[in-house]
């Protein structure tokens, strides 16, 4: 890819974005609703910690948005994923299948449970886990013994699979569920980036036994820092609430904790912000999808790249728009990053693949050729809902 090619690509990206001084951020929050009013109510009433009406309201709104039977608000998405793994029975020494193409929190949460991340490859059409490739790989390294999937190479149980909905694009979840059922693996969705995204009309995070959401400051809706656990199971929902509230038995004054729990409940202040954000979620999704359509128009005839678009069966929130080079070329990708950032456009590559990170270099893994190909091709574009038509 020549210097002129790269300049043309960046110019096409610029044509979509507002003009003016300063940097166009990769993703920034939009506060245009009841945020100030709800936060002031918390301050005026003194209800700022993990008790208060906004926590319950936020959980109710999450149930309405996602269709999940139970939603438990916690301090961040990593905590949500860690607790979900524990509730799914993941224990020290187990292995958990996670994508190599993910944010580090997915693998970190597995390690917090004392388990080992076992990396699997991606599907180039969804960016998520490839069900057929995972099935073939398990045939080569695993067996089901007494209802448990065992890695015959390590001797460890493979307990669960964590599909991650990359950049808000739904994984092709139904084939993955079939593979996991065959291999006796529990599915815990990492839906951190996919609030507002649908798979065949159903919200992500409602297919697995449990799921984790994130409301970090860069997510489509934010609580500043926060997350949530979703589940259809009343039992798991109650256990999640108990475990994330220091495992304290409810009582007016006594402090009896019946297991080691976590101080993970979301504060009322954060939940108040989240309620105001969820009131605007449909507008955020619509604005981001409109931005994607403008990118698609601007980049459609530009040689050497294509915009990653949702599958026919999916409705993506387009949390982060992704530009793909036609060929894997890390040098060209990096020149594109340099040129765009020099022009004040905050673009970035995909995350470093998990098996390339020092803490996970020795972890088991399948062939990761598709993920490695994607790593060398992906450039994320400015994707804030606030980016209006120029």
Phi, psi and omega in degrees: 000127184278168176299321178295321177301313182295317178300321179294322178296314181294322177297321177296319177297315180302326184296340181273336193259155178301144179263149179151176182289158177092173183270139171274114187290155176298311178202126179227153182286160176241122179243092186228015182237233186266019185304308183298317183296316182290321178294320178297323177299319177300314181292319181293326182268344182085001180272089185242346185262211192277004171246148180146160189292334184288333177296311179295320179296319179299316178297320178296318179295323177296320177298318180294317183293316188266336187083005177289145180289328184222136177225128182239115184278132182226179191288333176196171183291329179294317176299320178300318181289318178302311181294322178299318177298315180298316180294333178279000176096010178288128184230170180306133179090346176289165171246148180228125178286124175226155177289146173289330178268091180198170172284150188300335181301328180299312179288322180302317183298324177297315181294325177302333179274001184080010182262178185242124174292137179236111194273138181234165190271169185258167172255124184294341182273342181235342187074353180265186181303141178265110186296314183295319180292322177297317179300313179298320180294316180299325177300332183270342186232354190225163173214155175262124185225116181061033179082006180239137175280126183241130170283108186289344177285316183262340185081000183271148171294138167263110195266326190207166174232136180242090174287138180245130181274092193290127179058020181094358181274123181299135168297151172284089198281326185297313175299325179294320177298321178296317178297315183293324177295319180296324183261009176059046181247134178278136180261125174238113185280131167269093182258027186305325187255002195243025175300126182094000179262146185234141170249114182049045175083359182243140187292138173302154181089001181242012181258323180281174176298323176214168177209157179239135173248159175232144176232038175301167184298340181261005182275170185297326170229136188236149168246015185091295168215133182172167178201183178203150173256132175246143174199153174272348186270123177296322180296312180293324177298316179294319179294321178297316180296317181294313184294325182275000177245044179058021179053039179270130174290135183295127177198153184294329183218338184279156180241086178246120181244119191267001173197174174285118181244190183231143175271071191246004184290144180288131176294153180300323177303312180294320180295324178300315176300317181297322178298315178297323180291316181294332175299336183254005189302316181300321178292322177299313181297317180298318180295320181290322177292325176293321176298318178299319179298322179291319174300317181299319178295316185289328187258355187300325183256008181276123183288149172093351182216162171213152176276134178283125184239157182297155175283160182302331182270002186244155167233108185268147171280353182048051180307308171234124173290141183236124173263134180245126169295147180296329180231147175294121184204091184299323180295316178294319177303315183291326175294323177295317177300316180298313183296314182295314180294326177296333178269008177086020176252117182278091175251161183212162173278174169294167177299150169301131181302145189301322184287349176272350181275140185306317182296340188241009186298330183265003182288151178295151180202154173273182167301133185238033188295324180289315178300320180293323175297313181294322180302324182275359184241339190275134169228120178276138184254158175308130192223018183294145176295340181283348183284101184274167178300135179286000000 
